[in-house]
Amino acid sequence: MSEADTTERGLVKALSQRDLLVLAFGAMIGWGWIVLSGQWINEGGPVGAISAFVIGGVLVIFVAVIYGELASAMPFVGGEHVYSHRALGALGSFVCTWAIAFGYVSVAAFEAVALPSALAFVIPGFNAIELWSIAGDPVYGTWVLVGALGAAVMTGVNYVGIRPAAQFQAIVTLVIALAGVVLVIGAITGGQPSPDPPVIGGLAGVFGVVLATPFMFVGFDVIPQAAEEADVPTRSLGTIIVAAVLMATLFYIAVLWGSSRALPGAQLVESPLPAAAAMETLYDSVTVGQLMALAGIAGILTSWNAFVIGGSRAIFAMAESGMLPTFLAKTHPEYNTPHNAILLIGVSSVLAPLFGEGMLGWIVNAGGLGIVLAWLFVCVSFLVLRRREPGMDRPFKVPAGYATGGVALALSAFFVFLYLPGGPSALVWPYEWLMVLLWALLGVGLFALSPRGRDLL
């Protein structure tokens, strides 16, 4: 590896435009679509559910273009950490970056539980060797073993270099995209118009689905985290972020349309894997349905891979600026990766299956709060920098910056409200709020051990 290929922090500039696009797209189309598509159609109707994802895609694009401008202006590792530090100082940056790191680490832990959960749907008798129960859900030895092995593989892929991780992402994302194409072809050749009303429940039904959409699009913000490892013109970073959100929107629309032409919403929602049930019906083949289930498993892997990349870079950036212990800011002498930060995420993923299937909901909800809170801080940072540094070089510049930033800020604040007491998606006590509290306490403890923390104390 030549010196020209390596940044001053020891990272490798190895990601192409295609790598970045696939990284974000694969992160957004994880496991949720194969499990929840039936619920969306049953709640909002075929046209209502599709309309909800169009609306959701537009809403998320407002936040995505904010990221695009900031990433093009400051294409450095850590993304949110860099923007918030420049705009809000050390304290604002710590809260913002620790929040997004919580979201990323939680997704990686989620996938370590989702993988054995998905295999349990595909492999008869997979649930074996009951170990204990947590919150009424049994924990199986097979789950722990498969989740731990999956975590070890994903950690290893990322440990040995950004290029292997990007290549893995491209291969697995192709599997998901092909499954989507096969579903659409089946819907065209063998599907029928849905017997459901186009819209169920009126605007309330549509917006009930809209509430779920922002969290289906989480993943575009991985691009800014890895911006320093991108070998692309900085202006293209913003374009790639927006393109990834548009691609994910089209994918979700295709899945919803194809599934609705196979089975009515009431039947889809009865299946643990609605998209797989739709594929099985369209092709009248159990085998084809199982192939769709495997595509869902591929979605677990793409999301897992992307969030290991994003989470490790966020933690690395915090440590590099003295907000976390310095050993987390080290890069591997041979692989040029933030290996200690990657190992930290790997350990958390290995532990997650020990808490059973109930962990899935707790992680998604608690980690979602961290992600949207970081979005809020990024939007504030965008507006502060627009006012304070109007002359900053912004290769990708958002039109009507203050108005766009204001809309993005309002949307982010609304997303945060959804998780708070009184909101429709409020976190519940004890498990979800305990996760948030423990992560906050861990951050305070690590900050106290960091160079900046020791200086303050």
N, C-alpha and C positions, 0 to 999 in steps of 0.2 A: 504494500500500500504506500503510495508516494505521499510526501508531506502536503502536496496540493490537494490531496483527497481528504485530508484530515483537518478538522477545525481546531481552533486554539484550545478547546476544551477536551480534545482527544476523541471527538466523535467523527464519524465518516460521512461525507456528503455522497450518498449512494442512492437516494430515492429519486426516481424519474417522475414525470407528471402522471404516467399511468400507475405507478406504484402508489402515489398519494391518493389518486382517485379511487383505486381498488381498496386501499386501506380504509378510507372513510365510508365508502359504500358498503363494504363487508361488515364494518362495525355497526352500521345502522340496521341492516337486515339480519338480525340475529335469530333467536328462537321464537320470539313473540308472535310472529305472523302465522306460524303453523299451529299454534295453540289457541290464539285469540281471534282468528278470522271469523269463525262461526259466531262468537259472541258479538262482534261488531256488526255483522249482517243481521243477526237476530234483534239487536237493539235499535239499529237505525234504518234497516232495510238496505237492499243492494245499492240503490242510488244514494240513499242517505249516508251509508258508510263510505262510499267512494267520495261523496261531496265533503265529508268530514276530513278525509285525508288530503283532499285538495286544499281545504281551508287550513288544516294543520301544517301542510307543506309551505304555504304562503307565510304563515305566522313564523315558522322556524327560519325561513329565509331572511326575515328581518334581522334576526339575531346572527345568522350565518354571515351576512354581508358585513356586519360590524366586525366579526372575527376576520373576515377577508381583508378589510382595510388595515387593521392592526397587525395582522400577520405579514402583510406585504411591507409595512413600514418598519417592523421589528422582527425579522425572520430568525429568531433565536430560540434555542431549546427552552422549553418551559411554557411557551405561549402565554397563558393567563398570568403567570408569575411575572413575566417581563412587563406586560402592559400595566397591570395593577401596581407594580412597584414604581414604575415611572410616573404614574398618575396619582397614586394614593399613598405612597410611602411604604415603609416596612410592615407596619401593622396591617394595613389594608391588603397588602400583598400576601402576607402570611395567611390571613383568614380566607382569601380568595383561593389560593393555591392549595391549602390544606383541605378546603371544601371540594375542589375538583379532584384532588387525589383520593379523597374518600369515595367519590362517585366511581372513579376508575377501578380502585381496589375492590369495591363492592361488586362491580360487574364481573371482574375476574373471579372473585369468590363465588358469585352466582353461577357462573358457567361450570365451576367444579361440582356444583350440585345439579345443575340442569343436565349435564352429560349423562350421569347414571339415571336420572329421571327419564330422559328420552330413550335410553336403551331399554328401560323397563317396559316402555310401550311397544318396543319392537321385538324383544326377546322374551318368549314365554318362560316363566319361572326365574326371571332375573333376580327378583327380590329374595335373597337367601341369607341365612346366618344373622338373625335378628340380634343386635347387640344391646340396645336400650331404647327408650322412648323419650322424646322431648316435645312438650306441648301436645301430647297425644299422638304424635307421629313416630312410628318405629324407625330406628336407624339400622340399616342393614350393612353387614360386612362387605357385601358385593359393591354397594354404593361407595363406601369409604375407599375400597381398593381402586375402583375405576376412577373416582374423582381424584384421588391422590396421583394415580398414574397419568391421568390427563394433565394435571397441574405440572407434574415433572416434565412431561413432553413439551408443553407450551413454554415453560420456563427455560428449558434447554434450547428450544428453537430461537428464542429471543436472546439468550445468553451468548450464543456463538456468532451473532452479527445481525445487523439490520437487514442486510440483503437476503439471508435465508428466511427471515421473518416475512419480508415482502414477497418473496417467491412463494412461500407457503400460502400467504393470503390470496395471491392471484389464482392459484390452482383451486383452492377450496371455494372461493367466490364464484369461479366459473361453474362449479357444480350447482350452486344455488341458482345462478342465472339460467342455466340450462333447464333446471326443474321448473322455473317460472315459465319458460318458453313452452315446454311440454304441456304444462297446465293450460296455457292459453290456446294451444293447438287443439287440445282435447275439448276445450270449451267451445271452440268454433265448429269443430267437426262432429262432436257428439253431445254437446250441451243443449239445453233448452232454456228459454227465458224463465226467470225465477217466478214461481207462483206467489211469492211474497209481494205485498204492496211495495212500490219503489222506495217510499219513505215510511218508516214506522215511527210513530210517536211524534211526528211533526218536528219542529225545531228542537224540542227537548231531546228527542231521540238522536238527532244529528249531533247536537253539541255534547251529548253524553259520550259519543265516540270521539269528538274533537278533544275532550279532556285527556284522552289516552295518547293522542298523537305526538305531542312534544317528546314523550319519553321513548317513542319508537324511533325517533330521529336522532337520539343521542349518539354521537360518534363522529359527526363532522368536525368537532372540536379537537379530535386527535391530530388533525393536520397541523395546526399551529404548534402543538407540543413537539412535533418532529421536524419543524420548519428548518432548523439548522442542519439537518441531515438530508435536506432536499437539494438536489442538483438541478434547479429550475430557475427561470426568471422570477423575481419576487412578485411581479404583477400577477403572474399566473396562479399564485397561491389563492387569491380571492376568487378567481374564476373556477378553480378546481373545487373549492368548498361549496360554492353555489351549485355547480354541476352535480356534485355528489348528492346534495339534498334533492335536486330534481330527479335524479335517477332513482333514489330510494322512494320518492313519491310515486313514480311510475310503476315501480315494482309492487308496492302495496296495492295500487289501483288494479294492476293485472291479477294479483292473487284474489282480491275481493270479487272482481268481475268473474273470473274463472270459477271460483268456488260457488258463487251464487247461481251459476248456470248448471251446476251439478246437483245440488240439494237445497231444499228450503232452509232458512235460517234455524228453524226449530230442530231439524235433524242434524244440522252441522254442529250446533252447540252441544248436542248430546255426545258427540265424539270427543275423546281426549285429544285427537289430532285432526281438527276439521279440514285442513288443507289436504292432508293425506287421504281422508275419507272422500273428499271431492275428487281427487285424482283416481282413486279406486273405482268410484262410480262412473266417471267419464270414460275410463278405458275398460271397465268391467273386469278388473284384474287386481287381485290382492297384492301381487308382486309389484305392480306399478305404484300402488298406494304405499307400499313399504319403501320404494325408492324415493318417494316424496318425503317420507319420514327421515330417510338418510340425508336428504337435502336440508331438512331442519337441523339435523345434527351438525351438518357442515356450517350452518348459520351460527351454532354455538361456538364452533372453532374460530370462525372469522371474527366474531365479536370479542372472544377471549383474547386472541392474538393482538387485535388492535388496542384493546384497553391495557394489556400488559405494556405495550409500547408507550401509550399515552401516560399511564400511571407512573412508570419508571422514569420518564423524562420530567414529569412534574416534581417528583421527589428529588431527582438529581439536581434540578435547577434550584430548589429550595436549599439543598445542602451546599451547592456551589456558591450561593450567596450568603452562607453562614447561618441560615435559619434552622437547619437540621444538622445532626452530627456529621463531621467531615467524611467519615468512611462511606457515606451514601453518595458522595460527590466523586468517587473514584471511577475511572474508566479502565476496562480490561486492557492490559498492554498488548495483547494479540488481537482480540476481537473488536476493540474500540467500542464497547458497549458499557452503559452504566450498570455493571454486573451486580453490584451489591443492592442497588435499588430494585433490580429485576428479581433477585433472590428474596428480597423482603416481600414482594407481591406473591412470589411463588409459595412462600411459607404460609401466607394468609389463605391462599387457594387450597393448599393441602389440608388445612384445618377445617375449612367450611363444611365438607361432607359429614364431619363428626356430629353436626347439629341436625341432620336429617332434612327431609323435603320441606318442612315448615320454614327452613332458612331461606327458601326462594323468595317468598313474599316479603319477609323482613328486610332482606338485602336490597331488593328492588326499590322498596318504598324509602328506606332510610338513605340509600345511596342516591336516589333521585333528588332528594332535598339538597345534597351536596352539589350536584351538577347544576341545578337551576339557580342555587345561591351564587355559584361561580359565574354563571351567565349574567346575573344581576350586577356583580362587581365589574365584569368586563364592559357592560354597557355604560356604567358610570364612568369607568376609565376612558372609554371612547369620547364621551361628552367633555370630560375634563381636559383631555389632550387636544380636542378640537378647539377649545377656548384658550388654553394656555400655550399651545404650540401650533398655531395656525400655519407656520412655515415648514412644519415637518414634512419630509419627503414621503409621500403616500402614493406609491406606484399604482395601487388599486384603490381608487377614491370613491367612497359612497356618495351618490348624488343626493342632494337635499339632506346633508349630513345631520344637522340638528333635528330635523323632523323625523328622519329615519331612526336616529339614535333615541329620540323620545319615544317613538312607538316600540322599539325593541326594549327599552327600559321598562315601559308599562307592561309589556307582555311578560318580561322576566319577573317583575314584581308579582304579577298574577300567578305565574307558575309557582313561585315561592309560597304565596298564600294558600295554594291548593294543599300544601303539606302541613300547614299550621293548624292548631286547634280551631275548629269552626269551619275549616275548608272541606270541600267534598272528598279530598284524598288525604285527610289528616292522618299523620302518623299515630300509631296506637301505643299505649303503655301496656306491658313493660318492654317488650322485646325491641321494637323499632326505636323508641326514644333512648333506650339503654345503649343501642349501637351508636347512636349519634353522640350521646354523652361520653361513652368510652373512647370514641375516636377523638373527641375534643380534648379529653384528659390526656390521651396519648400524645397529641400534638403539643400540649403545654409541657408535658414531661420531656419530650424530645427537644423542644425549643430551649428548655432550661439547660440541657446538655450541649447545646450548640454554641459556637463561638459568640454569636450575638447575644444569646441568652446569658452566657457566663459574664459578658461585659456588663449587661444590665444588672445582674445580681452581684 
